[in-house]
Amino acid sequence: MERMGMVEKVALPLLLPNPPPPSQSPSSSPSPPSSKPNSVGVMTPGPSPTPTPIPTSAPPMTTLIHDLNTSSRSRHRVALGKSFDPNRGKPWSPHGLSSSGQQILRTLIRSDSNSLSTHLDDILRPLLDQPNPASDILGIIKALGFNNKCDLAFAVFQWVRTTNHSVPLFNTSAITVIFKILGKAGRVSSAASLLLALQNDGVHIDVYAYTCLINAYSSSGRYRDAVNLFNKMQQDGCNPTLITYNVVLNVYGKMGMPWSNVTALVDSMKSRGISPDLYTYNTLISCCRRGSLYEEAVHLFEQMKLEGFTPDKVTYNALLDVFGKSRRPKEAMQVLREMEANAFSPTIVTYNSLISACAKGGLLEEALQLKTQMLDKGIQPDVFTYTTLLSGFEKAGKDELAIQVFEEMRSVGCKPNICTFNALIKMHGNRGKFAEMMKVFEEIKVCNCSPDIVTWNTLLAVFGQNGMHSQVSGIFKEMKRAGFVPERDTFNTLISAYSRCGSFDQAMAVYKSMLEAGVVPDLSTYNAVLAALARGGLWEQSEKVLAEMKDGRCKPNEMSYSSLLHAYANGKEIERMNAFAEEIYSGSIETHPVLLKTLVLVNSKSDLLMDTERAFLELRRRGISLDITTLNAMLSIYGRKQMVAKANEILNFMHDRGFSPSLTTYNSLMYMYSRSENFQKSEEILREVLEKGMKPDRISYNTVIYAYCRNGRMKEASRLFSEMKDSTLVPDVVTYNTFIATYAGDSMFAEAIDVVRYMIKQGCKPDQNTYNSIVDWYCKLDRRDEANSFVKGLRNLDPHVSKEEENRLLERIVKMWP
């Protein structure tokens, strides 16, 4: 009920309003956001005369709240800030500068920068005597920018802006150029402040200057500021150009804006009579990557050809990237064949996209074959190639092969980057090898790298999936202390981490903080929320979220449907789960490998042996590569059913295929043996876990303790209990209940009650099973009076026991003794 209470307070912004027209930008494949975004932008839109502003945050999803409460096409793209530069594409030369301008430029470049502040006026004032001083000023600023003299270029511009003179020195092109120089130097805040100062001076800012500053915001990862400036530009009556739209479309892709917002932007552009160019289509295809919108990408690809555009290398690489993100290696290979048929030779970017597609799709042998093809064609794998392969093997649970990739990478002289270290952190963390994980974290600094936002997000995810709540909160504080500003992926990770720790309220609080910070949710956000709902078995809410995703602006993917299956399983809605499974088998819902693997998981979790085997056989029949999670699910159900031979088949398969057993693998084996005659083998497996440097969890120790208690070996059970506490693991109610039930079953009621007293003293609250086992065994041994006396004196043992609990136990005694 507590979870439902929180969900009722949550507003999921699944339906986003249509945006207005954007701007045009370079860069075919959107780069990742800056790890340390600057402070919020200085542009705050005023009242809007005509255009509708692009949303920078999403409104609440009212439905869910309610339900939870109850030829020009072929023209070349112009580089920003170089529209009128005769030296474009060539080394800068003083062409166009007067002889006096050339002399002044030489003086500026050679002068001591510290003394220029006092002599700048003396150096520049001779320009006033030239016939065309504005042209000289523009040339000098460009030249200083070319020579990486950003501060000096800015000082010259400021001299022009603030010096009193009667000769016109100001050229609007100089504004675009100085914005470009400042943006390139990472001084976007200075450029934004300059824009306000110029407008206060009454200077007209043209579309080229606006577009240049929007692009600078984008390059520095300040995407919301870029969108705000685009809105302000229109409010100021400045109409976007094709370049402006391309820039903003690129920003949308980097922000992960809902696809409907992207298409609304394109519609707005067309309504102004501006036709997309090849760059527009390439950017739109790249926008499909984040949401895994491969169908939309294919449609764009066909549409651009119908419009008369010929796909270029950027187009094919962008399409490959979409298929890679969507885990569709077969389609990616088809793109490669078409690319080669059209005389485009694959590049390192092409192969990396293909390898990524295969690795994410579980086709690791094919990924390795592609690496061999690269070498045969004289293309040397780079750090991205090796890191992608490492991540693929890690995800499949093949740690030894992942380490081999890392060692090969170093042996050929390929220096690891932060992405490589992040993959290693994830690998060790997912296996519970926290000491090794933190060693990698320390090695980052040794290798002259710095942790990025992904590093912190990975640590949050690792601790979250291991249920380590305090570590999640601690890492988040450290991340902020290190100067990193949470962005969408961080919020998504925190939602997932806290829900895995059982802190549903905290997960939803993070979600609300995300909205308040103006961060637009994306598909990953919705999937994180769906996963949180699934863990609570809240299948009705999950269905409503999915329905709004379908009707709204965010297309569900296989992970969305996977969460729905988990919600059904955790909510014990077996009939709904089976009905959904039939839709998957029949093809009514696209039979994605992830969904088949999820069916193995949920059926195993629900103890449905035949259904689990059916899903597993379907995976094998379709030739889908298996992963460690799927194999663990099979091992788990075979272990619970005491099907030792079948369990060994899975183990042998894992060994033969190079899978590294995880803690979940070992826990399943411990469980299987703990219930068998060979119960002592469960401790042997626990020792193997420790020898491998892995950290057993509570389930590991509770399982072995149960094995000994079940067989009356209380001395060994107590030894494991002490070892568990020494390992810093805190015994939980399951641990204590195992001892209590065993003592009560052996008529050792005094010992059982001592355990209850001890657990309360340790801060562990007894549950219904704690007292049920004592009361039940009194009754089974025909000791009804002692059972009644125990309940009536329970408050002396447990001062916090409720009157309702006492009455429940007395009624239980009556039912067991009619």
C-alpha positions in Angstrom: 0.0 0.0 0.0 2.9 2.4 0.7 4.1 1.9 -2.9 0.6 2.6 -4.3 0.5 5.8 -2.2 3.7 7.0 -3.8 2.6 6.1 -7.3 -0.5 8.1 -6.8 1.7 11.2 -6.4 3.7 10.7 -9.5 3.2 12.5 -12.8 4.7 10.8 -15.8 5.2 13.3 -18.7 4.5 11.0 -21.5 2.5 13.3 -23.6 4.6 16.3 -24.8 3.3 19.3 -26.7 4.3 19.9 -30.2 7.3 22.2 -30.6 8.0 25.1 -32.9 10.6 25.4 -35.6 14.3 24.8 -34.8 17.6 25.5 -36.4 20.2 23.8 -38.5 23.4 22.3 -37.3 26.4 20.4 -38.3 27.6 17.1 -37.0 26.1 14.0 -38.4 26.3 11.8 -35.4 25.4 13.6 -32.3 28.2 13.7 -29.7 27.5 12.7 -26.1 26.6 15.5 -23.7 29.4 17.3 -21.8 30.2 15.6 -18.6 30.3 19.0 -16.7 27.6 21.2 -18.1 28.0 24.9 -17.5 25.5 26.8 -15.4 22.1 27.5 -16.8 21.9 29.8 -19.7 21.4 33.5 -19.5 18.6 33.5 -22.0 15.2 33.5 -20.5 12.4 33.8 -23.1 10.1 36.7 -22.6 6.5 36.9 -23.9 6.1 35.1 -27.2 4.6 37.2 -30.0 4.0 34.4 -32.6 6.0 31.2 -32.4 5.3 28.5 -29.9 8.3 27.8 -27.8 10.0 24.4 -28.0 9.3 22.6 -24.7 12.4 22.2 -22.5 10.6 20.1 -19.9 7.6 17.8 -20.1 4.2 18.5 -18.5 2.7 16.0 -16.2 0.9 13.0 -17.7 -2.5 13.7 -16.4 -4.1 10.4 -17.4 -1.7 8.3 -15.4 -2.1 10.6 -12.3 -5.8 10.2 -12.6 -5.7 6.5 -13.0 -3.2 6.0 -10.2 -5.3 8.2 -7.9 -8.0 6.0 -8.8 18.1 21.0 -55.9 18.2 23.5 -53.6 18.3 20.2 -51.9 21.8 19.6 -53.3 23.3 22.9 -52.3 26.3 22.8 -50.0 26.0 23.4 -46.3 27.6 26.7 -45.3 30.0 26.5 -42.4 28.9 28.7 -39.5 30.8 32.0 -39.3 32.5 31.5 -42.6 29.7 32.5 -45.0 31.8 35.3 -46.6 35.3 34.0 -46.0 37.4 33.8 -49.3 40.0 31.6 -47.5 37.4 29.0 -46.5 39.0 25.6 -46.4 42.5 27.0 -46.7 45.1 28.2 -44.1 44.2 31.8 -43.1 45.9 34.5 -45.0 45.8 38.3 -44.6 44.0 38.6 -48.0 41.7 41.6 -47.9 43.5 43.4 -45.1 44.9 46.9 -45.8 48.7 47.3 -45.4 47.9 49.2 -42.1 45.6 46.3 -41.0 48.3 43.8 -41.7 50.8 45.8 -39.7 48.4 46.1 -36.8 47.7 42.4 -36.9 51.5 41.6 -36.7 51.8 44.0 -33.8 48.9 42.3 -31.9 50.2 38.8 -32.5 53.8 39.6 -31.4 52.9 41.8 -28.4 53.0 40.8 -24.8 49.4 40.0 -24.0 49.8 41.5 -20.5 50.7 44.9 -21.8 48.0 45.0 -24.6 45.2 46.0 -22.2 46.8 49.4 -21.8 48.1 49.9 -25.4 45.2 48.4 -27.4 43.7 51.7 -28.1 47.0 53.1 -29.4 47.5 50.0 -31.6 44.0 50.0 -33.1 43.2 53.7 -33.5 45.1 54.0 -36.8 42.3 51.9 -38.3 40.1 54.9 -38.1 42.1 56.6 -40.9 41.5 53.6 -43.3 38.9 53.8 -46.0 37.2 50.5 -44.9 38.0 50.0 -41.2 35.1 47.6 -40.6 36.6 45.2 -43.1 40.0 45.4 -41.4 38.5 44.8 -38.0 36.7 41.7 -39.3 39.9 40.4 -40.8 41.9 41.0 -37.7 39.3 39.2 -35.4 39.3 36.2 -37.8 43.0 36.1 -37.9 43.3 36.2 -34.1 40.8 33.4 -33.9 42.7 31.4 -36.4 45.8 31.8 -34.3 44.0 30.7 -31.2 44.2 34.2 -29.6 40.6 34.1 -28.2 41.2 36.6 -25.4 42.8 39.0 -27.8 40.1 38.7 -30.4 37.5 39.3 -27.7 39.4 42.4 -26.5 39.5 43.8 -30.1 35.8 43.2 -30.5 35.1 44.9 -27.1 37.2 47.9 -28.2 35.1 48.2 -31.3 31.9 48.0 -29.3 32.8 50.4 -26.6 35.2 53.0 -28.2 33.6 56.3 -29.2 34.3 57.2 -32.8 32.5 58.7 -35.8 33.8 56.2 -38.3 31.6 53.0 -38.7 33.7 50.1 -37.5 31.0 47.6 -36.8 30.3 44.8 -39.2 27.5 42.3 -38.2 29.6 39.5 -39.5 32.1 40.2 -36.7 29.4 39.2 -34.2 29.1 35.8 -35.8 32.8 35.4 -35.9 33.4 36.3 -32.3 30.6 34.0 -31.1 32.3 31.2 -33.1 35.7 32.0 -31.6 34.3 32.1 -28.0 32.3 28.9 -28.6 35.4 27.1 -29.9 37.4 28.2 -26.9 34.6 26.9 -24.5 33.6 30.4 -23.4 30.0 30.0 -24.2 28.9 32.0 -21.1 31.0 35.0 -22.3 29.3 34.8 -25.7 25.8 34.7 -24.0 26.7 37.7 -21.9 28.0 39.5 -25.0 24.7 38.8 -26.8 22.7 40.5 -24.0 25.1 43.5 -23.9 24.9 44.0 -27.7 21.1 43.9 -27.5 21.1 46.4 -24.7 23.2 48.6 -26.9 20.5 48.3 -29.6 22.7 46.3 -31.9 20.7 44.1 -34.4 21.6 40.4 -34.1 21.1 38.5 -37.3 20.2 34.8 -37.8 23.9 33.8 -38.5 25.0 35.1 -35.1 22.1 33.4 -33.3 22.7 30.2 -35.1 26.4 30.3 -34.3 25.7 30.8 -30.6 23.1 28.0 -30.6 25.7 25.7 -32.1 28.2 26.8 -29.5 25.7 25.8 -26.8 25.2 22.5 -28.4 28.9 21.8 -28.7 29.4 22.5 -25.0 26.5 20.2 -24.0 24.2 23.0 -23.0 21.2 21.7 -24.9 18.5 23.4 -22.9 20.2 26.7 -23.3 20.4 26.1 -27.1 16.7 25.5 -27.2 15.9 28.5 -25.0 18.0 30.7 -27.3 16.2 29.4 -30.4 12.9 30.3 -28.8 14.2 33.8 -27.9 15.6 34.3 -31.4 12.1 33.8 -32.9 10.5 36.0 -30.2 12.9 38.7 -31.3 11.5 38.4 -34.8 14.5 36.6 -36.3 13.5 33.8 -38.7 15.5 30.6 -38.7 17.3 29.4 -41.8 17.9 25.9 -43.0 21.2 25.9 -41.1 19.5 27.0 -37.9 17.0 24.2 -38.2 19.7 21.6 -38.8 21.5 22.8 -35.7 18.4 22.5 -33.5 17.5 19.1 -35.0 21.0 18.0 -33.9 20.3 19.4 -30.5 17.1 17.5 -30.3 18.9 14.3 -31.2 21.4 14.9 -28.4 18.7 15.7 -25.9 16.7 12.6 -26.8 13.6 14.6 -27.6 10.5 12.5 -28.3 10.2 11.7 -31.9 6.9 13.7 -32.2 8.8 16.8 -31.2 11.4 16.2 -33.9 8.8 15.7 -36.6 6.9 18.8 -35.4 10.1 20.8 -35.8 10.5 19.5 -39.4 6.9 20.3 -40.2 7.4 23.8 -38.8 10.5 24.2 -41.0 8.6 23.1 -44.1 5.6 25.4 -43.3 8.1 28.3 -43.7 9.0 27.1 -47.2 12.3 25.6 -46.1 13.0 22.2 -47.7 15.3 19.6 -45.9 18.7 19.0 -47.4 20.9 15.9 -47.2 22.3 17.1 -43.9 18.8 17.4 -42.5 18.1 13.8 -43.4 21.4 12.6 -42.0 20.7 14.4 -38.7 17.1 13.0 -38.6 18.4 9.5 -39.0 20.9 10.1 -36.2 18.0 11.4 -34.0 16.5 7.9 -34.3 19.4 6.3 -32.5 18.5 7.1 -28.9 15.0 5.8 -29.1 16.0 2.8 -31.2 13.6 4.0 -33.9 14.9 1.8 -36.7 11.6 1.8 -38.6 11.5 5.6 -38.6 15.2 5.6 -39.7 14.4 3.3 -42.6 11.5 5.4 -43.6 13.7 8.5 -43.6 16.3 6.7 -45.7 13.8 5.8 -48.3 12.2 9.2 -48.3 15.5 11.1 -48.8 16.1 8.9 -51.9 12.6 9.6 -53.2 13.4 13.3 -52.7 16.3 13.0 -55.0 19.2 12.9 -52.5 21.9 10.4 -52.8 23.0 8.8 -49.5 26.6 9.5 -48.6 29.0 7.9 -46.2 27.5 9.8 -43.2 24.0 8.6 -44.1 25.0 5.0 -44.1 27.1 5.3 -40.9 24.2 7.0 -39.2 21.8 4.2 -40.3 24.2 1.6 -39.1 24.4 3.3 -35.8 20.6 3.2 -35.4 20.6 -0.5 -36.2 23.4 -1.0 -33.7 21.5 0.7 -31.0 18.4 -1.2 -31.9 20.3 -4.6 -31.6 19.6 -5.4 -35.3 22.8 -6.8 -36.6 21.2 -8.5 -39.7 19.7 -5.2 -40.9 23.1 -3.5 -40.2 24.8 -6.0 -42.5 22.3 -5.3 -45.2 23.2 -1.6 -45.0 26.9 -2.5 -45.3 26.2 -4.5 -48.5 24.2 -1.6 -50.0 26.9 0.8 -49.0 29.6 -1.2 -50.8 27.3 -1.7 -53.8 27.2 2.1 -54.1 31.0 2.3 -54.1 31.4 3.6 -50.5 34.3 1.9 -48.8 33.7 1.0 -45.2 35.6 3.1 -42.7 36.6 2.6 -39.1 33.3 4.3 -38.2 31.4 1.8 -40.4 33.0 -1.2 -38.8 32.6 0.1 -35.3 28.9 0.6 -35.9 28.6 -3.0 -37.3 30.6 -4.5 -34.4 28.4 -2.6 -32.0 25.3 -4.0 -33.7 26.6 -7.5 -33.5 27.8 -7.1 -29.9 24.6 -5.7 -28.7 22.7 -8.4 -30.5 24.7 -11.1 -28.9 26.5 -12.1 -32.1 30.0 -12.0 -30.6 31.6 -14.4 -33.1 30.3 -12.3 -36.0 31.7 -9.2 -34.2 35.1 -10.8 -34.0 34.9 -11.8 -37.7 34.2 -8.1 -38.5 37.4 -7.1 -36.6 39.3 -9.6 -38.7 37.8 -8.1 -41.9 38.9 -4.7 -40.7 42.5 -5.9 -40.4 42.4 -7.6 -43.8 41.4 -4.3 -45.4 44.2 -2.4 -43.6 41.9 -0.7 -41.1 43.4 -0.8 -37.6 40.9 -1.3 -34.8 40.7 1.6 -32.4 39.8 2.1 -28.8 36.1 2.1 -29.7 36.4 -1.2 -31.5 38.1 -2.9 -28.5 35.8 -1.3 -25.9 32.7 -2.4 -27.8 34.0 -6.0 -28.0 34.9 -5.9 -24.3 31.4 -4.6 -23.4 29.8 -7.3 -25.5 31.7 -10.1 -23.8 31.0 -8.6 -20.4 27.3 -8.4 -21.1 27.3 -12.1 -22.2 29.0 -13.1 -19.0 32.2 -14.1 -20.8 34.7 -12.3 -18.5 37.8 -14.2 -19.6 37.2 -13.2 -23.2 36.5 -9.6 -22.2 39.9 -9.6 -20.3 41.6 -11.1 -23.4 40.2 -8.2 -25.5 41.6 -5.7 -23.0 45.0 -7.4 -22.9 45.2 -7.5 -26.8 44.2 -3.8 -26.9 47.1 -2.9 -24.6 49.5 -5.2 -26.4 49.0 -3.5 -29.8 49.5 -0.1 -28.2 45.9 1.0 -28.2 45.5 3.3 -25.1 42.3 2.7 -23.1 40.0 5.6 -22.8 37.4 6.4 -20.1 34.8 4.3 -22.0 37.1 1.3 -21.6 37.5 1.8 -17.9 33.8 2.3 -17.6 33.2 -1.1 -19.2 35.7 -2.7 -16.8 34.0 -1.1 -13.8 30.7 -2.5 -15.0 32.1 -6.0 -15.5 33.6 -6.3 -12.0 30.7 -4.6 -10.4 28.1 -6.8 -12.0 30.1 -9.9 -10.7 30.2 -8.5 -7.2 34.0 -7.9 -7.3 33.9 -4.5 -5.7 37.6 -4.5 -4.8 38.6 -5.0 -8.4 36.0 -2.4 -9.5 37.5 0.2 -7.3 41.0 -0.7 -8.4 39.9 0.1 -12.0 38.4 3.4 -10.7 41.8 4.3 -9.2 43.6 3.3 -12.4 41.7 5.9 -14.3 43.7 8.6 -12.7 47.0 6.7 -13.2 46.3 6.6 -16.9 45.8 10.4 -17.0 42.0 9.9 -17.6 39.3 11.5 -15.5 36.0 9.9 -14.5 33.2 11.2 -16.6 29.4 11.2 -16.1 29.2 7.7 -17.4 31.7 6.5 -14.8 29.5 7.8 -12.0 26.3 6.5 -13.6 27.9 3.1 -13.9 28.9 3.1 -10.2 25.4 4.1 -9.3 23.9 1.3 -11.4 26.2 -1.3 -10.0 25.5 -0.5 -6.4 21.8 -0.1 -7.2 21.4 -3.5 -8.8 23.2 -5.0 -5.7 20.7 -3.3 -3.4 23.4 -1.2 -1.7 21.3 1.8 -0.9 23.8 3.7 1.2 26.5 3.3 -1.4 24.1 4.7 -4.1 23.4 7.8 -2.0 27.1 8.1 -1.2 28.3 7.9 -4.8 25.6 10.4 -5.9 27.0 12.9 -3.3 30.6 12.2 -4.4 29.6 12.8 -8.0 28.1 16.2 -7.2 31.0 17.1 -5.0 33.3 16.3 -8.0 31.4 19.0 -9.9 29.2 16.8 -12.1 25.7 18.0 -12.7 23.1 15.2 -12.9 21.7 14.8 -16.5 19.0 12.6 -17.9 21.1 9.3 -17.8 22.0 10.0 -14.2 18.3 10.5 -13.2 17.4 7.4 -15.2 20.1 5.4 -13.4 19.0 6.7 -10.0 15.4 5.8 -10.6 16.5 2.3 -11.5 19.0 2.0 -8.6 16.7 3.1 -5.9 13.8 0.9 -7.1 16.3 -2.1 -7.1 17.1 -1.2 -3.5 13.4 -1.4 -2.7 13.2 2.4 -2.2 10.3 3.0 -4.6 9.4 6.3 -3.0 12.9 7.6 -3.4 12.9 6.4 -7.1 9.8 8.4 -7.8 11.2 11.4 -5.9 14.2 11.3 -8.2 11.8 11.3 -11.2 10.0 14.4 -9.9 13.4 16.1 -9.3 14.3 15.3 -12.9 11.1 17.1 -14.1 11.8 20.0 -11.8 15.3 20.3 -13.2 13.8 20.8 -16.7 15.2 17.5 -18.0 13.0 15.9 -20.7 12.3 12.2 -20.1 13.2 9.9 -22.9 12.5 6.2 -23.7 15.1 5.2 -21.1 13.3 7.2 -18.4 10.0 5.6 -19.2 11.6 2.2 -19.2 13.2 2.9 -15.8 9.8 3.9 -14.4 8.2 0.8 -15.9 10.9 -1.4 -14.4 10.2 0.3 -11.0 6.5 -0.4 -11.3 7.3 -4.0 -12.4 9.3 -4.7 -9.3 6.3 -3.8 -7.2 4.0 -6.0 -9.4 2.0 -2.9 -10.3 0.9 -4.3 -13.7 -2.2 -2.1 -14.0 -0.1 1.1 -13.8 2.4 -0.5 -16.2 -0.3 -1.1 -18.8 -1.5 2.5 -18.6 2.1 3.8 -19.0 2.5 1.6 -22.1 -0.9 2.7 -23.5 0.1 6.3 -23.2 3.5 5.7 -24.7 1.8 4.1 -27.7 -0.8 6.9 -28.1 1.7 9.7 -27.2 5.2 10.7 -28.2 7.4 7.8 -27.1 7.4 4.5 -28.9 7.7 1.5 -26.5 10.5 -0.9 -27.3 11.3 -4.5 -26.3 12.5 -3.3 -22.9 9.2 -1.7 -22.2 7.3 -4.9 -23.0 9.8 -6.8 -21.0 9.0 -4.7 -17.9 5.3 -5.4 -18.5 6.0 -9.2 -18.4 7.9 -8.7 -15.1 5.0 -6.7 -13.7 2.6 -9.6 -14.5 5.0 -12.1 -12.9 5.6 -10.1 -9.8 1.9 -9.3 -9.5 1.1 -13.1 -9.8 -1.0 -12.4 -12.9 0.0 -15.7 -14.6 -3.0 -15.7 -17.0 -2.1 -12.3 -18.3 1.5 -13.2 -18.6 0.7 -16.4 -20.6 -1.7 -14.4 -22.8 1.0 -11.9 -23.6 3.5 -14.8 -24.2 1.2 -16.2 -26.8 1.1 -12.8 -28.6 4.9 -13.0 -28.7 5.0 -16.5 -30.0 2.4 -15.8 -32.6 4.2 -12.7 -33.9 1.3 -10.3 -32.9 4.1 -8.5 -31.0 7.4 -8.6 -32.7 9.3 -11.6 -31.4 12.5 -9.8 -30.3 15.3 -11.9 -28.6 15.0 -9.7 -25.5 11.3 -10.7 -25.1 12.0 -14.4 -25.5 14.8 -14.2 -22.9 12.4 -12.3 -20.6 9.9 -15.1 -21.0 12.5 -17.5 -19.7 13.1 -15.3 -16.7 9.5 -14.6 -15.7 8.4 -18.2 -16.2 11.4 -19.4 -14.2 10.7 -16.9 -11.4 7.0 -18.1 -11.4 8.2 -21.7 -11.1 6.5 -22.7 -14.5 8.9 -25.4 -15.7 7.2 -26.2 -19.0 6.7 -22.6 -20.0 10.3 -21.8 -19.1 11.6 -24.7 -21.2 9.3 -23.7 -24.1 10.7 -20.2 -24.2 14.3 -21.5 -23.9 13.8 -24.0 -26.7 12.3 -21.2 -28.9 15.5 -19.2 -28.3 17.6 -22.2 -29.4 15.4 -22.9 -32.4 15.7 -19.4 -33.6 19.5 -19.5 -33.2 19.5 -16.6 -30.8 22.7 -16.2 -28.8 22.2 -17.0 -25.1 23.5 -14.9 -22.3 24.4 -15.5 -18.6 21.1 -14.1 -17.3 19.1 -16.6 -19.4 21.3 -19.5 -18.5 21.0 -18.6 -14.8 17.2 -18.6 -15.1 17.3 -22.2 -16.5 19.8 -23.3 -13.8 17.6 -21.7 -11.1 14.4 -23.5 -12.0 16.2 -26.8 -12.5 17.9 -26.4 -9.1 14.6 -25.6 -7.4 13.0 -28.7 -9.0 16.1 -30.8 -7.9 16.7 -31.7 -11.6 20.4 -32.1 -11.0 21.2 -33.7 -14.4 19.5 -30.8 -16.3 21.3 -28.3 -14.1 24.6 -29.9 -14.9 23.7 -29.7 -18.6 23.4 -26.0 -18.3 26.6 -25.7 -16.3 28.5 -27.7 -18.9 27.1 -25.5 -21.7 28.2 -22.4 -19.8 31.7 -23.9 -19.4 32.0 -25.0 -23.1 30.8 -21.6 -24.4 33.2 -19.6 -22.2 30.6 -18.1 -19.8 31.9 -16.9 -16.5 29.5 -18.1 -13.7 28.1 -15.2 -11.7 27.1 -15.0 -8.0 23.5 -15.8 -9.2 24.9 -19.0 -10.8 26.5 -20.1 -7.6 23.5 -19.2 -5.4 21.3 -21.4 -7.6 23.7 -24.3 -7.2 23.9 -23.7 -3.4 20.1 -23.8 -3.3 19.9 -27.0 -5.3 22.4 -28.8 -3.0 21.0 -27.3 0.2 17.8 -29.3 -0.4 19.5 -32.5 -1.3 21.2 -35.3 0.5 24.5 -33.9 -0.6 23.8 -30.7 1.4 27.4 -30.1 2.5 28.3 -29.3 -1.1 26.5 -26.0 -0.7 29.3 -24.8 1.5 31.9 -26.1 -0.9 30.3 -23.9 -3.6 30.4 -20.9 -1.1 34.1 -21.5 -0.6 34.6 -21.6 -4.4 32.9 -18.2 -4.6 35.3 -16.7 -2.0 38.3 -18.3 -3.7 37.3 -16.6 -7.0 37.4 -13.2 -5.2 33.7 -12.7 -5.4 31.6 -11.4 -2.5 28.8 -13.7 -1.3 25.6 -12.0 -0.4 22.9 -12.7 2.2 21.2 -15.2 -0.1 24.5 -17.2 -0.3 24.9 -17.4 3.5 21.2 -17.9 4.2 21.1 -20.8 1.8 24.1 -22.6 3.4 22.8 -21.9 6.9 19.5 -23.4 5.9 21.3 -26.5 4.5 22.9 -27.1 7.9 19.8 -26.2 10.0 17.6 -28.5 7.9 19.9 -31.4 8.7 20.3 -30.6 12.4 23.9 -29.3 12.1 23.4 -26.3 14.3 27.1 -25.9 15.1 28.0 -25.5 11.5 25.0 -23.2 11.0 26.2 -21.0 13.9 29.7 -21.0 12.4 28.3 -19.7 9.1 26.2 -17.1 11.0 29.4 -15.7 12.6 31.2 -15.7 9.3 28.4 -13.9 7.7 28.5 -11.1 10.3 32.3 -10.9 10.1 32.0 -10.3 6.4 30.0 -7.1 7.2 26.8 -8.7 5.9 23.9 -8.0 8.3 21.7 -11.0 8.9 18.1 -10.4 8.0 14.8 -11.8 9.1 15.2 -14.8 6.9 18.5 -15.7 8.6 17.0 -15.5 12.1 13.7 -17.3 11.1 15.8 -20.2 9.8 17.3 -20.7 13.3 14.0 -20.1 15.1 12.1 -22.6 13.0 14.8 -25.3 13.4 15.0 -24.9 17.2 11.2 -24.9 17.5 10.9 -28.0 15.3 13.4 -29.7 17.7 11.3 -28.7 20.7 14.1 -26.3 21.7 11.7 -23.4 22.4 14.0 -21.6 24.9 16.7 -21.5 22.3 14.2 -20.3 19.7 13.0 -17.5 22.0 16.6 -16.5 22.7 17.1 -16.0 19.0 14.0 -13.8 18.8 15.4 -11.8 21.7 18.8 -11.5 20.0 17.4 -10.4 16.6 15.3 -7.7 18.2 18.4 -6.5 20.1 20.2 -6.3 16.7 17.5 -4.1 15.3 15.9 -6.8 13.1 12.1 -6.7 13.3 10.4 -10.1 13.6 7.7 -10.8 11.0 4.7 -13.2 11.0 6.8 -16.2 10.1 9.0 -15.6 13.2 6.1 -16.2 15.6 4.2 -18.6 13.4 7.0 -21.2 13.6 7.0 -21.1 17.4 3.2 -21.2 17.8 2.8 -23.9 15.1 5.3 -26.2 16.7 3.8 -25.8 20.1 0.5 -26.8 18.6 1.9 -29.7 16.6 3.5 -31.1 19.8 0.1 -30.8 21.6 1.4 -28.0 23.9 -1.5 -25.6 23.4 -1.3 -24.1 26.9 2.4 -23.1 26.3 1.4 -21.7 22.9 -1.2 -19.4 24.6 1.2 -18.4 27.3 3.8 -17.5 24.7 1.4 -15.2 22.9 0.1 -13.6 26.1 3.6 -12.9 27.2 4.8 -11.8 23.8 4.9 -8.1 24.8 7.6 -8.9 27.4 9.7 -10.3 24.6 8.8 -7.8 21.9 7.5 -4.5 23.3 6.6 -3.3 19.9 4.4 -6.2 19.0 0.9 -4.9 18.0 -2.4 -6.0 19.5 -3.5 -7.1 16.1 -0.5 -9.5 15.9 -1.3 -11.0 19.3 -5.0 -11.6 18.2 -3.8 -13.0 14.9 -1.6 -15.6 16.7 -4.4 -16.5 19.2 -6.8 -17.1 16.3 -4.1 -19.2 14.6 -3.9 -21.4 17.7 -7.7 -21.9 17.7 -7.6 -22.9 14.0 -4.8 -25.4 14.5 -6.6 -26.9 17.5 -10.3 -27.1 16.7 
